[in-house]
Amino acid sequence: MTRLRLRIDFEPGGSLGPGKVRLLEEVRTTGSISAAARTLDMSYRRAWLLVDDLNRMFREPVVSAAVGGKRGGGSELTPFGERLIAEYRAIEREAFAAASARIAALQAAISPDADTGASAAFSDDPALKPGCVGRQTLARPVPGAKGRTAS
């Protein structure tokens, strides 16, 4: 399935993307940052730092501590946190709808025998890096550098 991943970079800083939104959705489902982290195979510290980043980024908190209850507390989304998820998911849907014809055209151009695994461009084997033939690296000029080449 072809999909569009969207990240919003805010001025003067901070970002919101699919990972943070998914974390918020798991906090909503589990009622806990630590349970959400386990579900997403993420460390508690990483999840807590992401939630803290979101709470500091916006004027209103997105997650707050839940006091008492059957589970003895935990975390819950604030009304703004719920709205943040809804807005982000709406932006995703609208962006995909606006770009769907172009995405379909690109999808149609994908080779039927294209490798869907790890790309050779990202392999640790230097023989498989772009610009390499076997173990021989092809030299290419370095822009703006007289007589120098990059390998």
Order of alpha helices (4+ residues) and beta strands (2+ residues): beta-beta-alpha-alpha-alpha-beta-beta-alpha-beta-beta-beta-beta
